[in-house]
Amino acid sequence: MKTLFGILTVVILFSCGSNTVIYPDKPKTNHETFSYKEGDTTYVMQKYFLVMLKKGPNREHSKEEAAEIQKKHMEHINWLAKTNKISVAGPSDKHETISGFLLFNTETMKEADSLAKLDPAVKAGRLVVETVPWWAAKGSKLK
């Protein structure tokens, strides 16, 4: 029935000459946003959460243990990406204290922080998490 309603809605809109398409099942989010106008352009900004993965206090694991923790760490990051919780992830380059970054696309800082702390490397003490809010144009992409 929903599909029939959606098809009829699109057919009616196009037959009336409208350029509007209605998506009745599109999920709504509560991401914090604001917009501002500069000249003729309106910018919509969204709050994201930047997680810095810092070197933790427990880095004395054997080579085998460290390799297993790293494998599970990468599985966790892949899971975050597949569930659309993160937009960008990657290691830092030879930084003294920061091992990597995760840019979360969650509704709250608490959610981003909690998800980051589920990382097996964080649980093992190899990494610690610092989460900060970060504003960017909604839907920003790397170039």
DASULDA-V396154 format. One record per pair of residues at least 12 apart in sequence whose C-alpha atoms are under 10 Angstrom apart, sorted by the first residue. I is the first residue (numbers start at 1). J is the second residue. If there is no record, write none. Layout:
i: <I:I>
j: <J:J>
This chain:
i: <2:2:5:6:6:6:6:6:9:9:9:9:10:10:29:29:30:30:30:31:31:31:31:31:31:31:31:32:32:32:32:32:32:32:32:33:33:33:33:33:33:33:33:34:34:34:34:34:35:35:43:43:43:44:44:44:44:45:45:45:45:45:45:45:46:46:46:46:46:46:46:46:46:47:47:47:47:47:47:47:47:47:47:47:47:48:48:48:48:48:48:48:48:48:48:48:48:48:48:48:48:48:49:49:49:49:49:49:49:49:49:49:49:49:49:49:49:49:49:49:50:50:50:50:50:50:50:50:50:50:50:50:50:50:50:50:50:51:51:51:51:51:51:51:51:51:51:51:51:51:51:51:51:51:52:52:52:52:52:52:52:52:52:52:52:52:52:52:52:52:53:53:53:53:53:53:53:53:53:53:53:53:53:53:53:53:53:53:53:54:54:54:54:54:54:54:54:54:54:54:54:54:54:55:55:55:55:55:55:55:55:55:55:55:55:55:56:56:56:56:56:56:56:56:56:56:56:56:57:57:57:57:57:58:58:58:58:58:58:58:59:59:59:59:59:60:60:61:61:61:66:66:66:68:68:69:69:69:69:69:69:69:70:70:70:70:71:71:72:72:72:73:73:73:73:73:73:74:74:74:75:75:76:76:76:76:76:76:77:77:77:77:77:77:80:80:80:80:80:81:84:84:84:85:85:85:85:85:85:85:85:85:86:86:86:86:86:86:86:87:87:87:87:87:87:87:87:88:88:88:88:88:88:88:89:89:89:89:90:90:97:98:98:98:98:99:99:99:100:100:101:101:101:102:102:103:103:103:103:104:104:104:104:105:108:109:109:109:110:112:112:112:113:113:113:113:114:114:116:116:116:116:117:117>
j: <24:25:24:21:22:23:24:25:21:22:23:24:22:23:106:107:106:107:108:46:47:48:105:106:107:108:138:45:46:47:48:106:107:108:135:45:46:47:48:135:136:137:138:46:47:135:137:138:137:138:136:137:138:136:137:138:139:134:135:136:137:138:139:140:105:107:134:135:136:137:138:139:140:104:105:106:107:108:109:133:134:135:136:137:138:86:87:103:104:105:106:107:108:109:112:132:133:134:135:136:137:138:86:102:103:104:105:106:107:108:109:110:111:112:113:131:132:133:134:135:86:88:89:101:102:103:104:105:109:112:113:130:131:132:133:134:135:89:100:101:102:103:104:109:112:113:116:128:129:130:131:132:133:134:91:92:97:98:99:100:101:102:103:116:127:128:129:130:131:132:90:91:92:97:98:99:100:101:102:116:117:121:122:126:127:128:129:130:131:92:95:96:97:98:99:100:101:122:126:127:128:129:130:95:96:97:98:99:100:121:122:125:126:127:128:129:97:98:99:121:122:123:124:125:126:127:128:129:124:125:126:127:128:121:122:124:125:126:127:128:121:124:125:126:127:125:126:124:125:126:121:124:126:120:121:119:120:121:122:123:124:126:119:120:121:126:120:121:119:120:121:118:119:120:121:122:123:119:120:121:119:120:115:116:118:119:120:121:89:90:102:115:116:119:102:104:115:116:119:104:104:105:106:102:103:104:105:106:107:111:112:115:102:103:104:105:106:112:115:102:103:104:105:106:139:140:141:101:102:103:104:105:141:142:101:102:103:104:102:103:127:127:128:129:130:126:127:128:127:129:129:130:131:116:131:131:132:133:134:116:131:133:134:139:133:131:132:133:131:131:132:133:129:130:131:132:129:131:128:129:130:131:129:130>
